[in-house]
Amino acid sequence: MCFSPVLEINMQSESNVTVRDDIDDIDTNMYQPLSYPLSFQVSLTGFLMLEIVLGLGSNLTVLVLYCMKSNLINSVSNIITMNLHVLDVIICVGCIPLTIVILLLSLESNTALICCFHEACVSFASVSTAINVFAITLDRYDISVKPANRILTMGRAVMLMTSIWIFSFFSFLIPFIEVNFFSLQSG
């Protein structure tokens, strides 16, 4: 949306003179967003691809090693830690490739839905990572304070993990709620 500004200046000297200048010859492309520079796209895409490869490799290795030892799965601390590794795999498979797509798309195209979905993924990843790290911190505190009589039992750990995933899912919906995506009104 381009407005043609009107410049009005009242000059006072010997007489009052009103100067009116209509600016109609402003290039309309000035208000169009430019795409990212190619060097920025290449370097950031390369970094994100490296993050995907290293993230998937390390997190899947840890998950496979945990699952190979059945006694490791029975530990509350390992279940909470495995939850963070599962989240990291989801981020590497879903969120990072979507960031690369957003980076490579032209900014001039209509990408509102993709950008909203990207914001939802970022919201999900940040909230769930923060909550998982907090849960790991609580578990470590529980181990150090009461190692013999732990408050965080297996049943409570399962409830904690379930609540983390429910809260993370609701954080995923926040960008869609902000833009009234689920509204039944036709606009």
Helices and strands as residue ranges (DSSP letters): E 6-12, E 16-22, G 28-31, H 38-68, H 70-73, H 76-90, I 91-95, H 96-104, H 112-145, H 154-178
